[in-house]
Amino acid sequence: MILSSTAIRKRLGEDSLKGDLVIRPYSEESQQPASYDLRANKDILLVRGMCTLLSSLEWVELSHDIAATLRCRSSFGRRGVLLGAGFVDPGFRGHLTLCLTNLGNADITVRQNERIVQMVFHEVKGGNQTYQGRYQDSNGVVEARQT
């Protein structure tokens, strides 16, 4: 089940010590009917033909019963921007590293605080595992692991 804006606001309003949803800083302008728009943490240039890593402005904490998918906002998609690596496991805490590839015809400037990616929250039934990987408590962009 996808969480509605009402359900998102309710989860945000509950005591975060109980493991509920956290989005800091929260912006009412970013709240959509069934998603939340993540914002860019800084000005950045998406060079044509390149993959660029950008951190979300928001610090996000998901409880054990919430997962999220990330999708590029349609306003960027229409300009040729694709988003890679778009799933957030239950229990994740940190800033999200957004993998943005510009396949459009020109470089694109993204401004700090600009809404760029939609985060869609899903209820996880019967799960008891939470994320414990290397991206836990991410602060800013986290580069890919070297193989």
TORLO-807832 format. One record per residue (C-alpha): z negated, x negated, y. Coordinates in nm, 2 decimals. Example, Ala and Ser with C-alpha at 12.3 -4.5 7.8 and 13.67 -1.06 7.14 Angstrom:
BEGIN
c3 | c1 | c2
-0.78 | -1.23 | -0.45
-0.71 | -1.37 | -0.11
***
This chain:
BEGIN
c3 | c1 | c2
0.00 | 0.00 | 0.00
0.09 | -0.13 | 0.35
-0.19 | -0.10 | 0.60
-0.12 | 0.12 | 0.91
-0.23 | 0.02 | 1.26
-0.53 | 0.25 | 1.22
-0.63 | 0.07 | 0.90
-0.57 | -0.27 | 1.06
-0.79 | -0.18 | 1.36
-1.06 | -0.04 | 1.13
-1.07 | -0.36 | 0.92
-1.08 | -0.57 | 1.24
-1.37 | -0.37 | 1.37
-1.59 | -0.43 | 1.06
-1.83 | -0.72 | 1.02
-1.63 | -1.03 | 0.94
-1.92 | -1.18 | 0.75
-1.84 | -0.92 | 0.48
-1.49 | -1.07 | 0.44
-1.29 | -0.83 | 0.64
-0.98 | -0.89 | 0.84
-0.99 | -1.13 | 1.14
-0.71 | -1.19 | 1.40
-0.82 | -1.41 | 1.69
-0.71 | -1.38 | 1.97
-0.61 | -1.01 | 1.90
-0.36 | -0.85 | 2.13
-0.31 | -0.48 | 2.15
0.05 | -0.54 | 2.26
0.11 | -0.72 | 1.92
-0.02 | -0.43 | 1.72
0.27 | -0.23 | 1.57
0.25 | 0.10 | 1.36
0.25 | -0.09 | 1.03
0.23 | -0.46 | 1.12
0.10 | -0.71 | 1.37
0.32 | -0.95 | 1.57
0.21 | -1.31 | 1.55
0.27 | -1.52 | 1.87
0.39 | -1.87 | 1.93
0.11 | -2.12 | 2.01
0.33 | -2.32 | 2.24
0.67 | -2.35 | 2.40
0.93 | -2.49 | 2.15
1.30 | -2.53 | 2.12
1.46 | -2.40 | 1.80
1.76 | -2.64 | 1.77
2.07 | -2.49 | 1.62
2.11 | -2.57 | 1.25
1.75 | -2.71 | 1.22
1.43 | -2.59 | 1.06
1.14 | -2.61 | 1.30
0.77 | -2.57 | 1.22
0.56 | -2.37 | 1.47
0.20 | -2.26 | 1.45
0.08 | -1.91 | 1.52
-0.14 | -1.86 | 1.82
-0.36 | -1.64 | 1.61
-0.63 | -1.76 | 1.37
-0.61 | -1.52 | 1.07
-0.87 | -1.45 | 0.79
-0.78 | -1.22 | 0.50
-1.04 | -1.07 | 0.27
-1.01 | -1.07 | -0.11
-0.83 | -0.74 | -0.10
-0.56 | -0.81 | 0.16
-0.24 | -1.01 | 0.13
0.03 | -1.04 | 0.40
0.41 | -1.09 | 0.42
0.57 | -1.25 | 0.72
0.90 | -1.14 | 0.86
1.10 | -1.27 | 1.15
1.10 | -1.01 | 1.43
1.44 | -0.84 | 1.45
1.50 | -0.96 | 1.81
1.50 | -1.32 | 1.67
1.69 | -1.23 | 1.35
1.97 | -1.09 | 1.56
2.01 | -1.43 | 1.73
2.03 | -1.60 | 1.39
1.67 | -1.71 | 1.33
1.55 | -1.70 | 0.97
1.19 | -1.73 | 0.86
1.09 | -1.91 | 0.54
0.77 | -1.92 | 0.34
0.66 | -1.57 | 0.42
0.36 | -1.48 | 0.20
-0.02 | -1.52 | 0.28
-0.26 | -1.49 | -0.02
-0.59 | -1.30 | -0.01
-0.88 | -1.52 | 0.12
-0.66 | -1.73 | 0.35
-0.82 | -1.86 | 0.67
-0.64 | -2.05 | 0.95
-0.34 | -2.07 | 1.18
-0.01 | -1.99 | 1.00
0.27 | -2.24 | 1.00
0.59 | -2.06 | 1.07
0.91 | -2.22 | 0.92
1.19 | -2.11 | 1.16
1.55 | -2.20 | 1.10
1.81 | -2.13 | 1.37
2.14 | -2.04 | 1.22
2.27 | -1.89 | 1.55
2.53 | -2.03 | 1.79
2.30 | -2.19 | 2.04
1.95 | -2.35 | 2.07
1.68 | -2.09 | 2.13
1.37 | -2.14 | 2.35
1.05 | -1.98 | 2.23
0.78 | -1.94 | 2.49
0.40 | -1.97 | 2.43
0.25 | -1.62 | 2.36
0.60 | -1.48 | 2.27
0.59 | -1.25 | 1.97
0.80 | -1.40 | 1.70
0.69 | -1.30 | 1.35
0.57 | -0.97 | 1.20
0.27 | -0.99 | 0.96
0.26 | -0.69 | 0.72
-0.07 | -0.64 | 0.55
-0.09 | -0.51 | 0.19
-0.39 | -0.39 | -0.01
-0.45 | -0.59 | -0.33
-0.60 | -0.37 | -0.61
-0.83 | -0.52 | -0.86
-0.79 | -0.88 | -0.75
-1.08 | -1.12 | -0.75
-0.91 | -1.45 | -0.68
-0.88 | -1.59 | -0.33
-0.67 | -1.87 | -0.18
-0.82 | -2.21 | -0.22
-0.51 | -2.43 | -0.14
-0.45 | -2.72 | 0.10
-0.36 | -2.49 | 0.38
-0.70 | -2.33 | 0.39
-0.86 | -2.36 | 0.74
-0.53 | -2.48 | 0.89
-0.55 | -2.57 | 1.26
-0.20 | -2.59 | 1.41
0.11 | -2.69 | 1.22
0.06 | -2.82 | 0.86
0.36 | -3.03 | 0.74
0.49 | -3.00 | 0.38
0.33 | -3.20 | 0.11
0.52 | -3.52 | 0.03
0.64 | -3.52 | -0.33
***
